[in-house]
C-alpha cells in the first residue's frame, strides 16, 4: 500500500467550534489530541474524546462540533492512495471509522512525529510523513485484524481500575461486571500483563505502596495498613514479612539507614 500525505495540521478549536458539512475528494483522518465534542460521519454522530482517531473515505460528508467548555485540539490528516490495486482499496475500506489509540504508544507517537516533521518542513519531510502515514494505517489494520487494540484498551482499563480500588479490594465478580468480561478472560489478561493472579497482584500493589509509605512517611503501622487495604495491622505485618523477608519496622529502619548520606 502506497500512501501520500498532503497535509497534517495542529488546530486548537474555539469553544463551540463547528465546521460546515464537508465532503472531501481525498482520504481524511481526524485525531483528537485533547478536548471533547462530536464528529458526524455520514449520518452517524460519534462522541469524540481525547485519543479518538477517525477515518473518513472520499466522498463522505463529515462535520466537527467542539464542546463549549472543553474544545478540541485536533489534527486533520489529508492523504491519497497512489496504489489503485483492489487489495489496497479493500484494505482502506476496512479501516474502522473510529478507534481510540490512547493506550497505543506506537500510533500516538507516529502522529506526533508526523505533525512535527510536516511543520518543520525539512528536506524529505514529505516522504518521511508519507512513510509514517503508511505505518500508521498498516498498524491500525493489523490491530483491527488481531484484536490487539481492543485487548490493549481493556488491559489498561482493568489495571487502572485495580490500582484505583486496591484499598477496598477488587474481586473477579466486580471486574467481570465492570468490563463485561468472563472471569477466565480477566485472568488471562492479568496473567499476560503482570504474570500474577488477581489476588497476588493486589498483594504486590499493596506491599509496594506500603514500602513507599514506610520509606517516605512517618505514618504509624496501623495507618499504613489501613491505607494499603488491610483491616488488621497484625495481618499486614505478617504478610509483609512473608513476602518481603523482614518486618515492616525492620524495613523502615533499614531503608532509613540506606537513605542516610
SEDRENLO-176129 format. One record per residue (C-alpha): residue number from 1; residue in one letter; x, y, z. Coordinates in steps of 0.5 Angstrom, whole numbers. Layout:
# residues N
{NUM A {X Y Z}} ...
# end
This chain:
# residues 261
{1 X {0 0 0}} {2 X {3 7 -2}} {3 X {0 13 1}} {4 X {2 20 0}} {5 X {0 25 6}} {6 X {-2 32 3}} {7 X {-3 36 10}} {8 X {-3 35 17}} {9 X {-5 40 22}} {10 X {-5 42 29}} {11 X {-11 46 31}} {12 X {-14 49 37}} {13 X {-21 50 36}} {14 X {-25 55 40}} {15 X {-31 54 45}} {16 X {-37 51 41}} {17 X {-33 51 34}} {18 X {-37 48 29}} {19 X {-35 46 21}} {20 X {-40 46 16}} {21 X {-42 40 13}} {22 X {-36 38 9}} {23 X {-34 33 3}} {24 X {-27 31 1}} {25 X {-25 28 -5}} {26 X {-19 25 -1}} {27 X {-18 20 5}} {28 X {-18 24 11}} {29 X {-17 22 19}} {30 X {-18 27 25}} {31 X {-14 26 31}} {32 X {-17 29 38}} {33 X {-10 31 42}} {34 X {-15 33 48}} {35 X {-22 36 49}} {36 X {-28 33 47}} {37 X {-35 34 43}} {38 X {-38 31 37}} {39 X {-36 28 30}} {40 X {-41 27 25}} {41 X {-39 22 19}} {42 X {-45 21 14}} {43 X {-51 20 18}} {44 X {-47 18 24}} {45 X {-46 22 30}} {46 X {-40 20 34}} {47 X {-38 22 41}} {48 X {-31 25 41}} {49 X {-26 25 46}} {50 X {-18 25 47}} {51 X {-15 19 44}} {52 X {-20 18 38}} {53 X {-18 17 31}} {54 X {-23 18 26}} {55 X {-23 16 19}} {56 X {-27 19 13}} {57 X {-27 16 6}} {58 X {-27 20 0}} {59 X {-34 23 -2}} {60 X {-37 22 5}} {61 X {-40 28 9}} {62 X {-37 30 16}} {63 X {-38 35 21}} {64 X {-34 37 27}} {65 X {-37 40 33}} {66 X {-33 42 39}} {67 X {-35 43 46}} {68 X {-37 49 49}} {69 X {-33 48 56}} {70 X {-27 43 53}} {71 X {-26 45 46}} {72 X {-21 40 42}} {73 X {-14 41 40}} {74 X {-14 37 33}} {75 X {-10 34 28}} {76 X {-13 33 21}} {77 X {-9 29 16}} {78 X {-11 29 9}} {79 X {-8 24 4}} {80 X {-9 20 -2}} {81 X {-7 13 -4}} {82 X {-2 12 -10}} {83 X {-4 5 -10}} {84 X {-10 3 -14}} {85 X {-10 -4 -13}} {86 X {-16 -8 -11}} {87 X {-12 -10 -5}} {88 X {-10 -3 -3}} {89 X {-17 -1 -4}} {90 X {-20 -6 0}} {91 X {-15 -5 6}} {92 X {-17 2 6}} {93 X {-24 1 6}} {94 X {-23 -4 12}} {95 X {-21 2 17}} {96 X {-25 3 23}} {97 X {-29 10 23}} {98 X {-27 11 30}} {99 X {-21 8 34}} {100 X {-19 10 41}} {101 X {-11 10 41}} {102 X {-10 13 48}} {103 X {-7 6 50}} {104 X {-2 5 44}} {105 X {4 9 44}} {106 X {6 7 37}} {107 X {0 10 34}} {108 X {1 16 38}} {109 X {8 17 37}} {110 X {7 16 30}} {111 X {2 22 30}} {112 X {6 27 34}} {113 X {12 25 29}} {114 X {8 27 23}} {115 X {6 33 26}} {116 X {13 35 28}} {117 X {16 33 21}} {118 X {11 37 17}} {119 X {11 43 21}} {120 X {19 43 21}} {121 X {19 42 13}} {122 X {26 40 12}} {123 X {29 36 6}} {124 X {25 30 5}} {125 X {20 32 10}} {126 X {14 30 5}} {127 X {17 23 4}} {128 X {18 22 11}} {129 X {11 24 13}} {130 X {8 19 8}} {131 X {12 13 10}} {132 X {10 15 17}} {133 X {3 15 15}} {134 X {3 8 12}} {135 X {6 5 18}} {136 X {0 8 22}} {137 X {-5 6 17}} {138 X {-2 -1 17}} {139 X {-1 -2 24}} {140 X {-9 0 25}} {141 X {-11 -5 20}} {142 X {-6 -10 24}} {143 X {-9 -8 31}} {144 X {-16 -9 28}} {145 X {-15 -16 25}} {146 X {-11 -19 31}} {147 X {-16 -15 36}} {148 X {-10 -12 39}} {149 X {-12 -5 40}} {150 X {-19 -8 44}} {151 X {-14 -12 48}} {152 X {-9 -6 50}} {153 X {-15 -2 52}} {154 X {-19 -7 56}} {155 X {-12 -9 59}} {156 X {-10 -2 61}} {157 X {-17 0 64}} {158 X {-17 -6 68}} {159 X {-10 -5 71}} {160 X {-12 2 72}} {161 X {-18 0 76}} {162 X {-15 -5 80}} {163 X {-10 0 82}} {164 X {-15 6 84}} {165 X {-19 1 88}} {166 X {-14 -3 91}} {167 X {-15 0 98}} {168 X {-22 -3 99}} {169 X {-20 -9 95}} {170 X {-23 -12 88}} {171 X {-26 -18 86}} {172 X {-27 -22 80}} {173 X {-34 -21 80}} {174 X {-33 -14 81}} {175 X {-28 -14 75}} {176 X {-33 -18 70}} {177 X {-39 -14 72}} {178 X {-35 -7 70}} {179 X {-32 -10 64}} {180 X {-37 -15 61}} {181 X {-31 -20 61}} {182 X {-32 -27 64}} {183 X {-27 -29 70}} {184 X {-23 -33 65}} {185 X {-22 -27 61}} {186 X {-20 -23 67}} {187 X {-15 -28 69}} {188 X {-12 -29 62}} {189 X {-11 -21 61}} {190 X {-8 -20 68}} {191 X {-3 -26 67}} {192 X {-1 -23 61}} {193 X {0 -16 63}} {194 X {3 -18 70}} {195 X {5 -25 71}} {196 X {0 -26 77}} {197 X {-7 -28 79}} {198 X {-11 -22 82}} {199 X {-10 -24 89}} {200 X {-2 -24 88}} {201 X {-3 -17 84}} {202 X {-7 -14 89}} {203 X {-2 -16 95}} {204 X {4 -14 90}} {205 X {1 -7 89}} {206 X {-1 -6 97}} {207 X {6 -8 99}} {208 X {9 -3 94}} {209 X {5 2 97}} {210 X {7 0 104}} {211 X {14 0 102}} {212 X {14 7 100}} {213 X {10 10 106}} {214 X {15 6 110}} {215 X {21 10 107}} {216 X {18 17 106}} {217 X {13 18 111}} {218 X {12 18 119}} {219 X {6 14 119}} {220 X {4 9 124}} {221 X {4 2 122}} {222 X {-4 2 123}} {223 X {-4 8 119}} {224 X {0 5 113}} {225 X {-4 -2 114}} {226 X {-11 2 113}} {227 X {-8 6 107}} {228 X {-6 0 104}} {229 X {-13 -4 105}} {230 X {-11 -8 111}} {231 X {-16 -9 116}} {232 X {-11 -11 121}} {233 X {-4 -8 122}} {234 X {-2 -15 125}} {235 X {-4 -19 119}} {236 X {-1 -13 115}} {237 X {6 -14 119}} {238 X {5 -22 118}} {239 X {4 -21 110}} {240 X {10 -16 109}} {241 X {15 -21 113}} {242 X {12 -27 109}} {243 X {13 -23 102}} {244 X {19 -18 104}} {245 X {23 -23 109}} {246 X {23 -17 114}} {247 X {18 -14 119}} {248 X {15 -7 117}} {249 X {19 -4 122}} {250 X {26 -7 120}} {251 X {24 -5 113}} {252 X {23 2 115}} {253 X {30 3 120}} {254 X {34 -1 114}} {255 X {31 4 109}} {256 X {32 10 113}} {257 X {39 8 114}} {258 X {40 7 107}} {259 X {38 14 105}} {260 X {43 17 110}} {261 X {49 21 107}} 
# end
